[in-house]
């Protein structure tokens, strides 16, 4: 995914996301803490097709749903894989 960030004066920050599949969306974080998800039309990636407004709690819930496994779980998996590749030292 390709992500770009821009500050919009008087609004907040907009994060544009372009997926491998060619979809485009944006997350707008306003200075007041309001979040907006903007979905763009595939035929015209500069034209918003739909906007979803989220408050802080809704944005947090969505982030939890989208969040991958915790970092500690990912590190444990990497350690297990490394251990299987490196033979044990024998006294």
N, C-alpha and C positions, 0 to 999 in steps of 0.2 A: 504494500500500500504506500502511496506517495502522499505525504501530508505537508501542507504549507500553512503558515500562520501569518496573520496580519492584524494590526491594530486599526480599529475603525473609530476615528475621533467622535466623541460624544456617545458612542454605543458600547464598545468593549473590544473583545478579541474574537476574530473569526478563524476557525481552523477548517480548511478545505481538505477533504480526503478523497483520493481517487483510488478505487480498488483495482485489483488485477483483472476483474471481469468487465471493467469499463464503467462501473457505476460511480457517480459522484454525489457526495453529501457534504454537509458542513455542520459544525457545532459552533454556535454563537454563544459566548459567555458575556453577558452584559455587566456593566459596572455595578448594577444593583443585585447581581447574583442570580438573575433569571437565565435559564438555558433554553436554547432553541435548536432543534434538529431540523435541518433543511435538506430535503431530498430533491435532486435535480432530475429534469427530464433527460432521458438517454439520447433522444433525438436532438436536443439542444441543451448541452451541459451547462450553459450559462443562465438557463431559465429555471427558477425554482418551481417544482411541481407541487410540493406540499411542505408545510412547516408545522412542526409539533412543538408546542411550548411546554416546558417542564419547570416546576419549582425545584428548590434545592433538594428536598426529600425525594422527589421523583427521579431527579438526575442521579442521586446516590443509589437508589434502588436499581436503576438501569445499569449503572457502572458495576454494581455487584453482580448482576446477571451476566454482563459481558466479560468480566474479569476472568482471566485464566487461572489455573491452579496457583496457590500461593508460592512465593519465591522459595520458601523453605522446602516445599515438596519438590520443586524443580531441582534444587541443589542436591537433595537427597538422591534423586534419580540419577543425576550426573555422577555423584560419588559411587553409587552402586555399579554404574556402567564402567567407570574407571577401575574399580576394584576387580571387576571381571576380566579386564584387559591386562592388569599388572599381576604377575604371579606373586604369591605370598613369599616373604623372606623366611627362610628356614634357618634356625640356629645351628 
